[in-house]
Amino acid sequence: MGNLAYACAMARVVYLRAPCVLPAPAESAGLSAYHKKYYNTALGAADSQRNAALFAQAIAA
């Protein structure tokens, strides 16, 4: 269906272009807000408050 290595590389490029430093790796709320602001955009469907729990699950995994 797709190329995961390419998708990961392109996501990294998006984050490299963001003007702010990434939050700490264990900060689920900060990472979720960063994702919403710099990857999903203000008009995107992501909800940073709701997704913080999903980020926490991914960090714990």
N, C-alpha and C positions, 0 to 999 in steps of 0.2 A: 504494500500500500504506500509506503514511503521510506525515506532514508533517515533513520533515527540519528545517525552521526551528523548528517547535514542539518537536520532540524535543531539539534543541540548547538551546533556551531552558529547557526543563524540567531538563535535565542541569546547566545553569549554576545554576539555582535550588538544586538539591541541593548543589552545591559552595559556593554563597554561604552556605548555612546551616551548613556545617561550621565547627567552632570554631578550627581551625588554618589557618595560611597555606599556600597551595599551594607545593610544592617548586619549585626552579628549573626553568625550561623544558627544560633539557638533562639533567636528573637522571632517567633512565628508571626506576631502581630506586625512587627516592623517589616518583615519580608513580604507579608501579604499586602501591606500598604504600598511598598516599593513596587511590587508586581503590578498593582492596580494603576499606579501613577505612570510608570515608565514602560510597561509592556502592554497592558490592556487598554490604557487611555481612559480619560474621564467619561467618554461616551460609551465605553465598552460595558458588557453585561456583568463583569466580575464584581463581587461585593467583598471588599477587603475585610470587613468585620466577620462576615459569615465564613470566608475562606481561611481566616486565621486558624481555626480548628483543624482544617485540612492540612495546613502548613505544619502545625504541631504534630499531627499524625505522621507526616512524611519525615520530619526531623527525628521522631522517636523510632522510626522503622530501621 
